[in-house]
Amino acid sequence: MNSALTKVSNLKVNKASRIVLTFASSIFFLYALGQVPIFKNILAGGFSCSG
């Protein structure tokens, strides 16, 4: 019983940490993209053309 509870709690922590890691890495990736002028120009051009 006790081992089953610890397994469940470990799974929950694992899932939560994985979500947090994915979220943080995606934010960092977007921030890094924003620092590159080439990508900024491509994004700006795409948005201005579509409008």
ABEGO torsion letter per residue (X at the ends): XAAAAAAAAAAAAAAAAAAAAAAAAAAAAAAAAAABAAAAAAAAAAAAAAX
